[in-house]
Amino acid sequence: MTRKRVLLNSLIALASTVVGIRAAPAGGSHAAGGGTYFVEPGIRSEFQFSQSHVQCKIAHAVLPDGTDFQMLMFSLGVDSVTIDSADGTATIAGSMVSTVTLRFPDGSNVTLSETVPYVAYAEDNGTPGAGVDFFSLSVVYTETPGLDQADLFGSHATFSGALETGNVSIT
């Protein structure tokens, strides 16, 4: 093996460790998807997931008091992947960054960010997935004395819904 090839393989192994890339589970099972769902009426969430990455965001929402709200969550790593091809379900767990930006009616703003454990769950209930597939993302927030994400969502929060657009594929 050439010196360049050894170096390239070493870099790939290191990058895989740093970003939490995992090989597909035994048996060739595969899970991936993306799309949108409503976490509550009027608040649309976008998501993407694979066996090596999970992300979810709310690009923009306005809360009842007039506060502008944005949220971005993305995985730092994947600790476990469980795929049940017969049931069409996948569960992915690891750690992620959860960031919320609030712009209050008085003109002030705050950005809240923390690293949280997560569990993503997806169901492939048909193709196309809109209206039948399901996605959820559960996280555990840390309560602090000041304003934090636990104040907004509770310490154990789940963002979930049937897909409005997109597809979940579990094989």
Protein Blocks (a to p, Z undefined) as FASTA:
>chain_A
ZZklmmmmmmmmmmmmmnopacddehhiacdddddddfbghiacdddddfkbccdddfba
cdfkopacddddddfbdfbdcddfknopacdddddddddddddfkopacddddddddddd
dddfbdcfehjaccdddddddddfbdcfklmnojbdcdddddfbdcdddZZ
